Amino acid sequence: MAEVTADNGKGKVKVFDSEEEVAVGLAKYTADISNKITNEKSSFTVVLSGGSLIHSLRKLVEAPYIDSIEWGKWHVFWVDERVVPKDHVDSNYKLAYDGFLSKVPIPPGQVYAINDALSAEGAADDYETCLKHLVTNGVLHVSAKTGFPKFDLMLLGMGPDGHVASLFPGHPLVKENKKWVTFIKDSPKPPPERITFTFPVINSSAYIAMVVVGAGKAPVIEATLGKSPNSEVLPVGMVSPEDEMTWFFDKQAASKI
């Protein structure tokens, strides 16, 4: 497998020949971090995003990874969610359940979906309350640096406009720095109502993998990681975890850097 790894000052950059090889590399990376964390403590807190990220996780449910991971210690969260029923085609929970969660033995009580019976604001408040409860009972830890929850691993994707989670270019929520979880009712990408982690929570994570594939996203990657970055810092360029950032690209996504 042809894989090129470099460090450009914004984290490790891994470039693979194809999307298939990105998925294999992501599975190995995730399994390695899972095994490292579960050897050290009783819970492994993992945050998922929607979009193509779940498809990129497909190798985790195959050998050798599915048999090497201590799934019983996984606690799964979403960096953002659309405020729709869990069985709705737009639900990130449904996407993750159908493509990943239904195929691995994570205890259902350790999968934290939003309360889809609430309004966007209510669902955001409820999710933040859930996180604070998990801090209290020791499942989730708090960053000594920031006071925000410190998830072990975030597995993120990026939109073609450079958005991450439901934090969009130019939107006021990009600057939210008090709340853990907030809501948006005017998402530029439908559906309009969503909840999302804020940047202080995203950046308090220990490890973040940013998975980007396809030629359509190459200009944003060039603007973010290229030698002459765009003067406008897009949300994807604001992602900076406490411990380690790793970018996973296929050759098409990385073609301009």
Residue pairs with C-beta under 8 A, 6 or more apart in sequence:
1 16
1 17
1 21
1 24
1 25
2 16
2 17
2 21
3 14
3 15
3 16
3 21
3 25
4 14
4 15
5 12
5 13
5 14
5 15
6 12
6 13
7 13
8 225
8 257
10 224
10 225
10 237
10 240
10 245
10 247
11 210
11 244
11 245
11 246
11 247
12 244
12 245
12 246
12 247
13 225
13 246
13 247
13 249
13 254
13 257
14 25
14 246
14 247
14 248
14 249
15 249
15 250
15 251
15 254
16 22
16 24
16 25
16 248
16 249
16 250
16 251
17 250
17 251
18 250
18 251
19 56
19 213
19 214
19 250
21 250
22 56
22 211
22 213
22 248
22 249
22 250
23 55
23 56
23 57
23 58
23 59
24 59
25 248
26 56
26 57
26 59
26 60
26 155
26 209
26 211
26 248
27 57
27 59
27 60
27 62
27 65
28 65
29 209
29 246
29 248
30 57
30 60
30 65
30 153
30 155
30 209
31 60
31 65
31 68
31 69
33 152
33 153
33 207
34 44
34 46
34 69
34 70
34 74
34 153
35 68
35 69
35 70
37 44
37 152
37 153
38 44
38 69
38 70
38 73
42 73
43 73
43 75
43 138
43 139
43 140
44 70
44 73
44 74
44 75
44 152
44 153
45 75
45 77
45 139
45 140
45 151
45 152
45 153
46 74
46 75
46 76
46 77
46 151
46 152
46 153
46 154
46 155
47 76
47 77
47 78
47 79
47 151
47 153
47 154
47 155
47 156
47 197
47 205
48 54
48 76
48 77
48 78
48 79
48 92
48 96
48 100
48 155
49 78
49 79
49 80
49 92
49 154
49 155
49 156
49 157
49 164
49 165
50 78
50 80
50 81
50 82
50 92
50 95
50 96
50 157
51 157
51 159
52 157
52 211
52 213
53 155
53 156
53 157
53 211
54 95
54 96
54 99
54 100
55 99
56 157
56 211
56 213
56 248
57 99
57 100
57 155
58 99
58 100
59 65
60 66
60 69
60 100
60 104
61 100
61 103
61 104
66 103
66 104
69 104
71 104
71 105
71 106
72 105
72 106
72 107
74 104
74 106
74 110
75 110
75 111
75 112
75 134
75 139
75 140
76 96
76 101
76 106
76 110
76 111
76 112
77 112
77 131
77 151
78 92
78 93
78 96
78 112
78 113
78 114
79 154
79 156
79 164
79 165
79 196
79 197
79 202
80 92
80 165
80 166
80 194
80 195
80 196
80 197
81 91
81 92
81 93
81 113
81 114
81 123
81 194
81 195
81 196
82 88
82 90
82 91
82 92
82 191
82 193
82 194
83 114
83 116
83 118
83 119
83 120
83 123
83 183
83 191
83 193
83 194
83 195
84 90
84 91
84 116
84 191
85 91
85 116
86 93
86 94
86 97
86 113
86 116
87 94
88 94
90 190
90 191
91 116
93 113
93 114
101 111
112 127
112 130
112 134
114 123
114 126
114 127
114 195
115 122
115 123
115 126
115 127
116 123
118 126
120 183
120 184
120 185
120 193
120 194
120 195
121 183
123 183
123 195
124 179
124 181
124 182
124 183
124 195
124 196
125 181
127 181
127 195
128 179
128 180
128 181
131 140
131 149
131 180
131 181
132 180
134 140
135 141
135 142
135 149
140 149
140 150
140 151
141 149
141 150
142 148
142 149
142 150
143 149
143 150
143 204
143 242
145 204
145 242
146 200
146 203
146 204
146 242
148 180
148 200
148 201
148 204
149 180
149 201
149 204
150 204
150 205
150 206
150 242
151 201
151 204
151 205
151 206
152 205
152 206
152 207
153 205
153 206
153 207
153 208
153 209
154 202
154 205
154 207
154 208
154 209
154 241
155 209
155 211
156 164
156 165
156 202
156 208
156 209
156 210
156 211
156 239
157 164
157 210
157 211
157 212
158 164
158 210
158 212
158 217
158 220
158 236
159 168
159 189
160 216
160 217
160 220
161 168
161 169
161 188
161 220
161 234
162 169
162 220
162 223
162 224
162 234
162 235
162 236
162 237
163 169
163 189
163 234
163 235
163 236
164 202
164 210
164 235
164 236
164 239
165 196
165 197
165 202
165 235
166 173
166 184
166 187
166 194
166 195
166 196
167 173
167 174
167 196
167 198
167 199
167 235
168 174
168 184
168 187
168 188
168 189
168 235
169 232
169 234
169 235
171 184
171 188
173 182
173 184
173 196
173 198
174 199
174 235
174 238
176 182
176 198
176 199
177 198
177 199
177 200
179 198
180 197
180 198
180 200
180 201
181 195
181 196
181 197
181 198
181 201
182 195
182 196
182 198
183 193
183 194
183 195
183 196
184 192
184 193
184 194
184 195
184 196
185 192
185 193
186 192
187 193
187 194
199 235
199 238
199 239
202 208
202 239
202 241
203 238
203 239
203 240
203 241
203 242
204 241
204 242
205 241
205 242
205 243
206 241
206 242
206 243
206 244
207 241
207 243
207 244
207 245
207 246
208 239
208 241
208 244
208 245
208 246
209 246
209 247
209 248
210 236
210 239
210 245
210 246
210 247
210 248
211 248
212 221
212 247
212 248
212 249
212 253
213 249
213 250
213 252
213 253
214 250
214 252
214 253
215 252
215 253
215 255
217 253
218 252
218 253
218 254
218 255
218 256
219 256
220 234
220 236
221 249
221 253
221 254
221 256
221 257
222 256
222 257
223 229
223 230
223 232
223 234
223 237
224 230
224 234
224 236
224 237
225 247
225 257
226 256
226 257
227 257
229 237
239 245
